[in-house]
């Protein structure tokens, strides 16, 4: 692969990670800056908008300093469904950033429930506060009708380059994009009360949208993607039927479906995976809302002293000891879509130890991901032969083994913990070298580890059955 290095920035829920990536995929320098959301009553999850931009700039500059190398372009991955109000002329924010986990727009979804099927047909998405449009409408109704309300990437890009754009993969997560045409839907924007507002221009995931001097020398911003689709690209899931799951604050399963959108009949959602030269590739996706955040809850209540003790404590016992944990601490995503669901523990006894709670949590996370994989198999007509995984919790051997057991399929751990950043690095490289083939822009590498099922199919079925029996639906 030709060309120079690129600066790839992954602006996530709990932090911003920046990598300087060489053409072959080698990481020349990296940096991370924490971002701390605020949680409150009524499902409030917000972050100071200044932290978003400040973390992007600080992480990018630190990564460049660590690399000591010249870069040719910048790529930016974003949280997708996080939104804020801001002034179109000055860029001055007029609200905090409302994070994707925020549930305060539930009333908007209830009011639009009669249109849920129509919206799903138009946009491929389930009417739920998780997506951007309900939060955008809620902010319009409760904050101010001045300025614009957009996903966080549009504001960040305006601050970096002065442009007013969003990419097709991010736009497909709003519930305002016509999935077939990849253009804003007049019908959807009217239903959400956003018809009078100018929305950002929808662009490809690769191609310069302007230049920035925020990181030092003037650089083109040439790669834009929503985080989970960037991880799908970074893991090389280019062909229909390939799938990945990212284990972070939540867990996100995406399966590539090809050049035509495929609506789900099984509780998943459909989105644009990426659009290059005006040609979209689509994916199906499903979400587990609390994963690392559920581990953090175990720390907060004193079951674990620190998150990195998950395996050490869980390994003190051979199994969950009859305990079932449904970690729906922020509701259930796909395939159930029950924001009102709550977490629950069952089967506790005087013999229950912290290790049993850890094992039960691991099984609860793995069971939810297995349910998403089963739904994807129904929608695509073929079972998943292998699941590719990335994210911080792939370091947990207990979780990865539980995942392989409950899937009854191999789990391949991506060689890098930074699939999202590597995916948007590939997009940036394509943005400055449009003649580069997609497969050449995505470096391949063997998995860091492969977990094969150890449980029998009957044992896996029994564990899944216990989990599903405890779902309070």
Secondary structure, 3 states (H helix, E strand, C coil): CCCCEEEEEEECCCEEEEEEECCCCCEEEEEEEECCCEEEHHHEEEECHHHHHHHHHHHHHHHHHHHCCCEEEEEEEECCCCEEEECCCCCCECCCEECCCCCCCHHHHHHCHHHHHHHHHHHCCCCCCCCHHHHHHHHHHHCCCCCEEEEHHHHHHHHHHCCCEEEHHHHCCCCCEECCCCEECHHHHHHCCCCCCCCCEEECCECCCCEECCCCCCEEEEEEEEHHHHHHHHCCCCCCCCEEEEECCCEEEEEEEECCCCCCCCCCEEEEEEEECCEEEEEEEEEECCCHHHHHHHHHCCCCCCHHHHHHHHCCCCCCCCCEEECCCCCECCCCCECCCCCEEECCCCCCCHHHHHHHHHHHHHHHHHHHHHHHHHHHCCCCCEEEEECHHHHCHHHHHHHHHHHCCEEEECCCCCHHHHHHHHHHHHHHCCCCCHHHHCCCCCCCEEECCCCCHHHHHHHHHHHHHCCCC
